[in-house]
Amino acid sequence: MTAAGLLSTRALEHPNRTAVYTDTTGISYEALNSASTRVGHWLLNHGLRPGDRLAIHWHNSYEALLLYYAAFKAGIVPVPVNLRLKAPEIAYIFQHSTPSLCFSAPELAPVARAAAASCSSIPLVREEIPSEPQTGNLPSVEEAQTAAILYTSGTTAHPKGVELTHGAFVEICKSIRSEVVVDGGPGICMTPIVHIAALSQALGSIAAGVGVVLLPGFDPGRFLDAIERHGCTSTMALPSLLQFVLAEQSRHPRNLSSLRTVLAGGDKAPSSLHRQFSELLGFPLQEYYGLTEAGCVSVNPKHAVREGSMGLPLAVLQVRVVDVMGNDVPRGEAGEVLVRSPMMGKGYWNDPEATRNAFRDGWFHTGDLAAPDPGGYLWFRGRAKQIIVRGGSNVSPQEVEEVLCQHPAVREAGVVGRPEPKYGEVVVAFLVLHRPVTTGDEADIREFARTRLADYKTPERIIFRTELPKGLTGKVDRRTLRESLLSE
C-alpha cells in the first residue's frame, strides 16, 4: 500500500465526501483521486520517469496536494520547496536534487525561475497545473521506493534531503490516524505542507477519510474562522503560532466546540501557554516530539499530559536514550535520543557520509538530548547539533555564517540562538570585520543577509567584536558566544 493507494481506497468508499477544504470550495475524494491520476499520466507523458524528481513550490492548496498525489502515483519523487526561501537557497535544492520540473505558484514563480537560472541543470518552471485529458498506464509503485525528498536544516552549511519511502508515508498516515485524527470533522493545517508535520497531517487526515482544511498562509483570525465554519476537530501546532491563535480567540471568540485534539511540537510549549489553552478550550494541549527523519516519535496522551515533556514513545517504534559510549542511560539522566521506526527515512539524498553518521545499525541518531523519567516520558535537555529553532523552523548556524562571510567587510562570523518568549529562539550573529566598525554597518550587513537567506534565518541582532573565541581546533566556539549573550 502507498499513500496514493490510501486515497484511492477512500475514493471508492466515499467518493462524494470532501477530501480538501479551501476558502472557497471543497473537493471530493473522487475528484482528487481522478485529477491526480490524470496529472500523474501527464507527468509520464511529458518525459518524466519513475524516480525522477519533481519540485513543488506552492502554498497550501488543493493544487499542492494534487501534485503530491500525482507524483506518488507515477512513481515520481516530489521535492517540496520551502516558500520562505530566497533564490540562492532554492538554487541549492535544485542543484542538489536535480528536479526535471518545478511547479511553482504564479506569485512564487519569479523566485523559482531566478533560482533555476543559476543552476547548471536548469529545471523547467511551470505555473499551471495541466488539465487536459491523458492516456497511458501508471507504474506499479513499491513500498520501498523513495516517495519524497524533504529538505531539513541541520548542523551542516546546507539543508539535507531526507528520503522517505512510500511505506514510511503509510506508517505516518497510521500514526496520524491514531494520535491526531478525530472522527466527525476535518483536520486543519496550521503550517505549510512543505514541512513534514503539516504534510503528515494532510495525508493522514485524507487517508482517515475525514479530509483536511488547507489555508494558503497563517493568519490567526482566518484559522479560527475556518475551524468554526468547517467544524474542524484536530490540528498540529507550533507553540509560537498557537500563542497568536489564543490571543485572537481571547479578543474575538469563535465557536470552537468541534475542536478535540491539538498537538504542539517543534519547540517546548511554556506553562503559560498550557494554562491559557486549557482555560480557553477546555481540554489539554498535547506536546509531541517528531523529526523529518523519523516521523512522530512521542506524544503526551490526552488523559495523562505531563506538561513540558516530549511525551511517551509511540508503541509502533523503539526509542533508546544513550550516553557517549552508546550505553542506555539510567532513568533521570540525559543522553542522545535514538529512534528505530517504520516511519524512518532511508537516508539523506546524495549524501552518503551524513547518512552513515546519522543512520547506524538500524537506528536514527537524532542529536537531541533527553532524559527519560520513571514513567517513560521523555524530557528535552538540549540539542547536541546546536541547531537554532526559531518559531519551529530549524536554522543552521553554519549556513548563516557562510552567507555573512560573503560580505566584503566580514572576516569572521559566529551565529547562535538567543532565547526569546515569542519564537523560542532568535538568530544573533557575532562578527569580526576586516576594518573598524562604522555607522550603518549593522543595517548594511543585515540587508545583505536578507537578500540571501529566508527572513527567519536573518540575524535579528549583530554584535561586533575584535575577535571571536576559538576552540582547540581553531573553530569558533559557539557555546562561549551563547554564554556571553545570556550573561548580558
Secondary structure as GFF3:
##gff-version 3
##sequence-region A 1 488
A	DSSP	alpha_helix	3	13	.	.	.	ID=ss1
A	DSSP	beta_strand	18	21	.	.	.	ID=ss2
A	DSSP	beta_strand	26	28	.	.	.	ID=ss3
A	DSSP	alpha_helix	29	45	.	.	.	ID=ss4
A	DSSP	beta_strand	53	57	.	.	.	ID=ss5
A	DSSP	alpha_helix	62	74	.	.	.	ID=ss6
A	DSSP	beta_strand	77	80	.	.	.	ID=ss7
A	DSSP	alpha_helix	87	97	.	.	.	ID=ss8
A	DSSP	beta_strand	101	104	.	.	.	ID=ss9
A	DSSP	alpha_helix	109	117	.	.	.	ID=ss10
A	DSSP	beta_strand	124	126	.	.	.	ID=ss11
A	DSSP	beta_strand	146	152	.	.	.	ID=ss12
A	DSSP	beta_strand	160	165	.	.	.	ID=ss13
A	DSSP	alpha_helix	166	179	.	.	.	ID=ss14
A	DSSP	beta_strand	187	189	.	.	.	ID=ss15
A	DSSP	alpha_helix	196	208	.	.	.	ID=ss16
A	DSSP	beta_strand	212	213	.	.	.	ID=ss17
A	DSSP	alpha_helix	220	230	.	.	.	ID=ss18
A	DSSP	beta_strand	234	237	.	.	.	ID=ss19
A	DSSP	alpha_helix	239	251	.	.	.	ID=ss20
A	DSSP	beta_strand	261	264	.	.	.	ID=ss21
A	DSSP	alpha_helix	271	281	.	.	.	ID=ss22
A	DSSP	beta_strand	286	291	.	.	.	ID=ss23
A	DSSP	beta_strand	295	299	.	.	.	ID=ss24
A	DSSP	three_ten_helix	302	304	.	.	.	ID=ss25
A	DSSP	beta_strand	312	313	.	.	.	ID=ss26
A	DSSP	beta_strand	318	322	.	.	.	ID=ss27
A	DSSP	beta_strand	335	340	.	.	.	ID=ss28
A	DSSP	beta_strand	347	348	.	.	.	ID=ss29
A	DSSP	alpha_helix	352	358	.	.	.	ID=ss30
A	DSSP	beta_strand	359	360	.	.	.	ID=ss31
A	DSSP	beta_strand	363	372	.	.	.	ID=ss32
A	DSSP	beta_strand	378	383	.	.	.	ID=ss33
A	DSSP	beta_strand	388	390	.	.	.	ID=ss34
A	DSSP	beta_strand	393	395	.	.	.	ID=ss35
A	DSSP	alpha_helix	397	404	.	.	.	ID=ss36
A	DSSP	beta_strand	410	420	.	.	.	ID=ss37
A	DSSP	beta_strand	424	433	.	.	.	ID=ss38
A	DSSP	alpha_helix	441	450	.	.	.	ID=ss39
A	DSSP	three_ten_helix	455	457	.	.	.	ID=ss40
A	DSSP	beta_strand	461	464	.	.	.	ID=ss41
A	DSSP	alpha_helix	478	486	.	.	.	ID=ss42
###
